[in-house]
Amino acid sequence: MRPSAALSSCLAVWLGLAPSAAAQDGAPPAPAPEAGSPSAPPPAPELAFHPIFNGLNLAGWTVVNGAPSTWTVKDGQLVCSGKPTGVLRSDRMYENFVLELDWQHATAGGNSGLFVWSDPLPARGVPYTRAFEVQVMDGTETPDYTSDGDIFSIWGAHFVPDRPHPNGWERCLPGEKRCKPSPDWNHYRVTCRDGAIKLEVNGAEVSGGHDAVPRKGYLCLESEGSEVHFRDLRLAELPPADLPLPAAEVAAAERGMRSLYDGVSLLGWHAGEAHGAIDGHWEPRDWTLWTDGTGGTLASEWVGRDFELQLDWRWLGMPAEPRVPAHLRLDWPPDDGAFTDPSGWNRARFELRAHKLTLEVNGRTVLQDIDCPIGAGAGTLVLQASGVPTEFANIFVRNL
């Protein structure tokens, strides 16, 4: 007489064995694996996380384009005022890693972001870097973007979203709504490995992308108009690619550039040699420095001998002469009007080494290794009023 399935199960439990589904159905149990046959894969190794924010100060991080009041530390949390718009950047680059953090918006409708594989400085004419943004936003739901953990490429970075966007954007909309509204805390786990990005929100994966370029770079936290708090930032590095990455797949290297404009004041600036009035003519307007075009010049208090300097600008009207509206205190201005764009954002880069000046405008060399007699204070940057309203931004300098 064949024993019942129930009796077989009872015997298996009594003997300390786990009854198989086949045994429960009365079928003979599956044969045991032969010696030397593959067994179940071993558990994944424990990730070696380490904190990347110490809860005390900004050690390991650099305020790229902001004021001392923009990023502060309170009660073990990293607090962003949201003013001006800009980024806080890690001092180190990362390639493959798992990053975890908690975030909280102080008020409903707040906006911020986490950038991965980022360049160190903002792209031309914007306060943001080339990177991939993991959205940190509250209370916005549209068919094109959400507050639930979008991932998207910004300012020259490129990737393929895991799910095609309805409008063809390089943006992955989350497959599930898991973010909690302000003032609740949310937990992100971001895995970046071999050009793929995956986001887990409060314990479940919701969005991602692959074939990212670049796929090695900096981390950034974004300031974008509202107060946001971060805490418990920790990171586990994963093995890098087997072969060194091509240069095109690595973000630009940080070169020690620092901002001359804090986004909230004219600290470090004064009326220039034309003795124009500042009030009413020069104003900080978030990430841009605005002039009405009639207030003479504005000069930096910074002075350098050998240095590299860059700045962006755009005219808000048609200037009489579309020349770079800035100069170093030299004996002559460069003839650069043919290289500027009167209708969009421009970028100028000055480099002075041993009295040799090189100037690039919008990526094209205007002057190269020109002899430049230097007098006292020759390295001071002077912004010029061009007769029309003008915005300046991304004013960075480093001494060589």
C-alpha positions as CSV (number, residue, x, y, z in Angstrom):
1,M,0.0,0.0,0.0
2,R,1.5,3.4,-1.1
3,P,1.8,5.9,1.8
4,S,-0.2,9.1,1.3
5,A,1.4,12.4,0.3
6,A,0.6,13.8,3.7
7,L,2.3,10.9,5.4
8,S,5.4,11.4,3.2
9,S,5.5,15.1,4.2
10,C,5.2,14.3,7.8
11,L,8.0,11.7,7.6
12,A,10.2,14.3,5.8
13,V,9.6,16.9,8.5
14,W,10.2,14.3,11.3
15,L,13.5,13.3,9.6
16,G,14.5,17.0,9.4
17,L,14.2,17.1,5.5
18,A,12.4,19.8,3.5
19,P,9.7,18.0,1.4
20,S,9.8,19.0,-2.3
21,A,6.8,20.0,-4.2
22,A,7.0,16.8,-6.1
23,A,6.9,14.8,-2.8
24,Q,3.9,16.8,-1.6
25,D,2.1,15.7,-4.8
26,G,3.0,12.1,-4.2
27,A,5.7,12.0,-6.9
28,P,9.2,10.6,-6.1
29,P,11.6,13.3,-4.9
30,A,14.2,14.7,-7.2
31,P,17.6,12.9,-7.2
32,A,20.3,14.4,-5.1
33,P,23.0,16.3,-7.1
34,E,25.9,14.1,-8.1
35,A,29.3,14.8,-6.6
36,G,31.1,17.6,-8.4
37,S,27.9,19.1,-9.8
38,P,27.3,22.8,-9.5
39,S,25.7,23.9,-6.3
40,A,23.7,27.0,-5.5
41,P,25.7,30.2,-6.1
42,P,27.3,31.6,-3.0
43,P,25.7,34.7,-1.4
44,A,26.8,38.0,-2.7
45,P,29.7,39.5,-0.7
46,E,28.8,42.1,1.9
47,L,29.3,45.6,0.4
48,A,32.0,47.7,2.2
49,F,30.2,51.0,2.7
50,H,32.0,54.0,4.1
51,P,30.5,57.5,4.9
52,I,31.1,60.2,2.4
53,F,29.6,62.9,4.6
54,N,31.0,63.1,8.2
55,G,28.0,64.9,9.7
56,L,30.2,67.7,11.1
57,N,31.5,69.8,8.1
58,L,31.9,69.8,4.4
59,A,35.2,67.8,4.4
60,G,35.4,65.8,1.1
61,W,33.1,68.2,-0.7
62,T,33.5,71.5,-2.6
63,V,30.9,74.3,-3.1
64,V,31.3,74.8,-6.8
65,N,29.1,77.8,-7.4
66,G,27.5,79.1,-4.2
67,A,27.9,81.0,-1.0
68,P,29.0,79.8,2.4
69,S,25.3,80.0,3.4
70,T,24.2,77.7,0.6
71,W,25.5,74.5,2.2
72,T,25.7,74.1,5.9
73,V,25.7,71.3,8.5
74,K,23.2,71.0,11.3
75,D,22.4,68.2,13.6
76,G,24.4,65.8,11.5
77,Q,22.5,66.7,8.3
78,L,23.7,68.4,5.2
79,V,21.4,71.4,4.7
80,C,21.0,73.3,1.4
81,S,19.3,76.7,1.4
82,G,18.5,76.4,-2.3
83,K,20.1,79.8,-3.0
84,P,21.7,80.3,-5.4
85,T,21.1,77.6,-7.9
86,G,24.3,75.5,-8.2
87,V,26.0,72.3,-7.0
88,L,28.1,70.9,-4.2
89,R,30.7,68.4,-5.7
90,S,32.6,65.5,-4.2
91,D,36.3,66.0,-4.1
92,R,36.8,62.5,-5.6
93,M,35.8,60.8,-8.9
94,Y,34.0,57.5,-8.8
95,E,33.5,54.8,-11.5
96,N,31.5,51.8,-10.2
97,F,29.8,52.2,-6.9
98,V,26.6,51.8,-4.8
99,L,25.5,55.1,-3.1
100,E,22.9,55.3,-0.3
101,L,21.4,58.5,1.2
102,D,18.3,59.9,2.8
103,W,16.7,63.2,1.7
104,Q,13.9,65.4,2.9
105,H,12.4,68.6,1.5
106,A,11.7,71.3,4.2
107,T,8.6,72.5,2.3
108,A,6.2,71.0,-0.2
109,G,7.1,71.4,-3.8
110,G,10.8,71.5,-3.2
111,N,13.3,70.6,-5.9
112,S,16.9,69.3,-5.9
113,G,18.9,66.4,-7.4
114,L,21.8,64.0,-7.1
115,F,24.2,64.0,-10.1
116,V,26.4,61.0,-10.8
117,W,29.4,60.7,-13.2
118,S,29.5,64.5,-13.3
119,D,32.0,67.0,-14.7
120,P,33.6,69.3,-12.1
121,L,32.3,72.7,-13.4
122,P,29.0,73.9,-14.9
123,A,28.4,73.6,-18.7
124,R,28.3,76.9,-20.7
125,G,25.4,79.2,-19.8
126,V,23.9,77.0,-17.0
127,P,24.6,76.5,-13.3
128,Y,24.6,72.7,-13.7
129,T,27.3,70.2,-14.8
130,R,27.2,67.6,-17.5
131,A,26.0,64.6,-15.6
132,F,23.2,62.2,-15.0
133,E,20.6,63.5,-12.6
134,V,18.7,61.4,-10.1
135,Q,15.7,63.6,-9.4
136,V,15.1,64.7,-5.8
137,M,11.8,66.6,-6.1
138,D,8.5,66.8,-4.2
139,G,4.9,67.0,-5.4
140,T,5.1,67.1,-9.2
141,E,3.4,64.6,-11.4
142,T,3.2,65.1,-15.2
143,P,3.3,62.8,-18.2
144,D,6.9,64.0,-18.9
145,Y,8.5,64.1,-15.4
146,T,7.7,63.1,-11.9
147,S,8.7,63.3,-8.2
148,D,9.1,59.6,-7.9
149,G,12.7,59.1,-8.9
150,D,13.3,60.0,-12.6
151,I,16.8,59.5,-14.0
152,F,17.9,61.6,-17.0
153,S,21.0,62.9,-18.8
154,I,21.8,66.6,-18.6
155,W,24.0,69.1,-20.5
156,G,25.9,66.8,-22.9
157,A,25.8,63.5,-21.1
158,H,24.0,60.6,-22.9
159,F,22.5,57.3,-21.9
160,V,19.7,54.9,-22.9
161,P,16.7,54.9,-20.5
162,D,15.6,51.4,-19.4
163,R,12.1,52.4,-20.5
164,P,11.6,54.7,-23.5
165,H,10.2,58.1,-22.6
166,P,6.9,59.0,-24.3
167,N,8.6,62.0,-26.0
168,G,11.8,60.3,-26.8
169,W,13.7,62.1,-24.1
170,E,16.8,60.6,-22.4
171,R,14.8,60.2,-19.2
172,C,13.6,57.1,-17.4
173,L,10.3,57.6,-15.7
174,P,9.8,55.4,-12.6
175,G,7.8,52.3,-12.9
176,E,6.4,52.7,-9.4
177,K,5.5,55.6,-7.1
178,R,7.4,55.1,-3.8
179,C,8.5,58.6,-2.8
180,K,6.9,60.0,0.4
181,P,5.8,63.7,0.4
182,S,7.5,66.4,2.4
183,P,8.3,66.5,5.2
184,D,8.9,62.8,5.3
185,W,12.4,61.3,4.6
186,N,13.1,59.2,1.6
187,H,15.9,56.6,1.1
188,Y,17.7,56.3,-2.2
189,R,20.1,53.5,-3.2
190,V,21.9,54.3,-6.5
191,T,24.0,51.6,-8.2
192,C,26.3,52.8,-11.0
193,R,28.2,50.1,-12.7
194,D,29.8,49.8,-16.2
195,G,27.7,52.6,-17.7
196,A,24.4,51.4,-16.1
197,I,22.5,53.4,-13.4
198,K,19.8,51.9,-11.2
199,L,17.7,53.7,-8.6
200,E,15.9,52.1,-5.6
201,V,13.4,54.3,-3.8
202,N,12.5,53.2,-0.2
203,G,13.6,49.6,-0.9
204,A,12.5,48.9,-4.5
205,E,14.0,49.6,-7.9
206,V,12.0,52.1,-9.9
207,S,14.2,53.5,-12.7
208,G,17.4,53.1,-14.6
209,G,19.4,53.5,-17.8
210,H,22.5,52.0,-19.5
211,D,25.2,52.8,-22.1
212,A,26.1,56.0,-20.2
213,V,28.8,58.5,-21.4
214,P,30.6,59.5,-19.3
215,R,30.7,56.6,-16.8
216,K,33.3,57.9,-14.4
217,G,33.1,61.2,-12.7
218,Y,32.1,63.2,-9.6
219,L,29.0,63.2,-7.4
220,C,27.1,66.4,-7.0
221,L,24.2,67.5,-4.9
222,E,22.0,70.2,-6.4
223,S,20.8,73.5,-5.0
224,E,17.7,74.6,-6.8
225,G,15.6,77.2,-5.1
226,S,14.3,75.5,-1.9
227,E,15.6,74.1,1.3
228,V,16.5,70.4,1.2
229,H,18.3,68.2,3.8
230,F,20.5,65.1,3.2
231,R,21.8,62.6,5.7
232,D,23.6,59.2,6.0
233,L,25.5,59.5,2.8
234,R,27.5,56.3,2.3
235,L,29.2,54.7,-0.6
236,A,30.6,51.3,-1.5
237,E,33.1,51.1,-4.4
238,L,32.7,48.3,-6.8
239,P,35.6,46.9,-9.0
240,P,36.4,49.1,-12.0
241,A,36.2,48.0,-15.6
242,D,38.7,45.4,-16.7
243,L,40.4,47.8,-19.0
244,P,41.0,51.6,-18.5
245,L,38.2,53.6,-19.8
246,P,38.7,55.7,-22.9
247,A,39.1,59.4,-22.3
248,A,35.7,60.1,-23.9
249,E,34.0,58.0,-21.2
250,V,35.5,59.9,-18.2
251,A,34.4,63.3,-16.9
252,A,36.7,66.2,-17.1
253,A,39.3,66.4,-14.3
254,E,39.0,69.0,-11.5
255,R,41.8,71.6,-11.8
256,G,41.4,73.7,-8.7
257,M,39.1,76.3,-10.2
258,R,37.2,78.5,-7.7
259,S,34.3,80.8,-8.3
260,L,34.7,84.6,-8.0
261,Y,30.9,85.1,-7.7
262,D,28.9,83.7,-4.8
263,G,25.4,84.0,-6.4
264,V,23.9,86.0,-3.5
265,S,26.0,89.2,-3.2
266,L,28.7,91.3,-4.8
267,L,31.3,90.3,-2.1
268,G,34.7,90.5,-3.7
269,W,33.7,93.1,-6.4
270,H,33.9,96.9,-6.6
271,A,33.4,99.7,-9.1
272,G,36.1,99.4,-11.7
273,E,38.4,102.0,-13.3
274,A,35.5,103.8,-15.0
275,H,34.1,104.5,-11.5
276,G,30.6,103.4,-12.4
277,A,28.0,103.1,-9.7
278,I,27.2,99.6,-8.6
279,D,23.8,100.2,-7.1
280,G,21.0,99.8,-9.7
281,H,23.5,98.9,-12.4
282,W,25.0,95.6,-11.1
283,E,22.9,93.0,-9.3
284,P,23.3,89.4,-8.1
285,R,20.4,87.5,-9.7
286,D,20.7,83.9,-8.4
287,W,23.4,82.1,-10.5
288,T,23.8,85.1,-12.9
289,L,25.4,88.5,-12.3
290,W,23.3,91.1,-14.1
291,T,24.1,94.6,-15.3
292,D,21.8,97.1,-17.0
293,G,24.7,97.9,-19.4
294,T,25.1,101.5,-18.3
295,G,26.9,101.4,-15.0
296,G,30.6,101.4,-16.0
297,T,32.7,98.5,-15.0
298,L,32.9,96.0,-12.2
299,A,36.3,94.8,-11.0
300,S,37.2,91.7,-9.0
301,E,39.3,92.0,-5.8
302,W,41.1,88.9,-7.0
303,V,44.6,89.6,-8.5
304,G,46.7,87.0,-10.2
305,R,50.0,86.8,-12.1
306,D,50.0,83.4,-13.7
307,F,46.4,82.1,-13.9
308,E,43.6,80.5,-15.8
309,L,40.2,82.2,-15.9
310,Q,36.9,81.5,-17.5
311,L,33.5,83.3,-17.6
312,D,30.2,83.0,-19.4
313,W,28.0,85.8,-20.6
314,R,25.1,86.7,-22.8
315,W,23.7,90.0,-24.0
316,L,20.0,90.6,-23.4
317,G,20.0,93.1,-26.4
318,M,22.1,93.7,-29.4
319,P,25.4,95.4,-28.4
320,A,27.0,98.0,-30.7
321,E,30.2,95.9,-30.7
322,P,29.8,92.1,-29.9
323,R,33.2,91.9,-28.2
324,V,34.0,90.0,-25.0
325,P,32.5,92.3,-22.3
326,A,35.4,91.6,-19.9
327,H,39.2,92.1,-19.9
328,L,42.2,91.8,-17.8
329,R,43.9,95.1,-17.0
330,L,46.1,95.1,-20.1
331,D,47.1,97.9,-22.4
332,W,44.8,96.8,-25.2
333,P,41.6,94.8,-25.7
334,P,41.7,91.7,-27.9
335,D,39.9,91.8,-31.3
336,D,37.5,89.0,-30.6
337,G,34.1,90.2,-31.9
338,A,34.0,87.7,-34.8
339,F,34.0,84.8,-32.4
340,T,31.1,85.8,-30.1
341,D,27.4,84.9,-30.4
342,P,25.3,88.0,-29.9
343,S,22.1,85.9,-29.4
344,G,23.3,83.2,-27.0
345,W,25.6,82.2,-24.2
346,N,29.3,82.7,-24.8
347,R,32.4,81.4,-22.9
348,A,35.8,83.1,-22.7
349,R,38.9,81.4,-21.3
350,F,42.0,83.4,-20.5
351,E,45.4,81.9,-19.6
352,L,48.4,83.9,-18.6
353,R,51.8,82.2,-18.1
354,A,55.0,84.1,-17.8
355,H,53.6,87.2,-19.5
356,K,52.2,85.1,-22.4
357,L,48.4,85.5,-22.9
358,T,46.1,82.9,-24.6
359,L,42.4,83.7,-25.1
360,E,39.8,81.2,-26.3
361,V,36.2,82.3,-27.2
362,N,33.6,79.6,-27.5
363,G,36.3,77.0,-27.9
364,R,38.2,78.8,-30.6
365,T,41.7,80.3,-30.0
366,V,41.6,84.1,-30.6
367,L,45.1,84.9,-29.2
368,Q,47.9,82.5,-28.4
369,D,51.1,83.2,-26.4
370,I,50.9,86.9,-27.0
371,D,53.5,89.0,-25.2
372,C,51.7,90.9,-22.4
373,P,53.5,93.5,-20.4
374,I,52.1,93.3,-16.9
375,G,51.8,96.2,-14.5
376,A,50.6,96.3,-11.0
377,G,47.2,94.7,-10.6
378,A,47.2,93.4,-14.2
379,G,45.5,90.2,-13.2
380,T,42.3,91.8,-12.0
381,L,39.2,90.8,-14.0
382,V,37.1,93.7,-15.2
383,L,33.5,93.2,-16.4
384,Q,32.3,95.8,-18.8
385,A,29.0,97.4,-19.4
386,S,28.2,97.0,-23.1
387,G,25.4,99.5,-23.4
388,V,22.7,96.7,-23.2
389,P,21.6,94.5,-20.3
390,T,24.0,91.6,-19.9
391,E,24.2,88.5,-17.7
392,F,27.5,86.9,-16.5
393,A,27.9,83.5,-15.0
394,N,30.4,80.7,-14.2
395,I,33.3,83.0,-13.3
396,F,36.1,80.7,-12.2
397,V,39.8,81.2,-11.7
398,R,42.8,79.3,-10.5
399,N,46.4,80.4,-10.0
400,L,49.0,78.5,-11.9
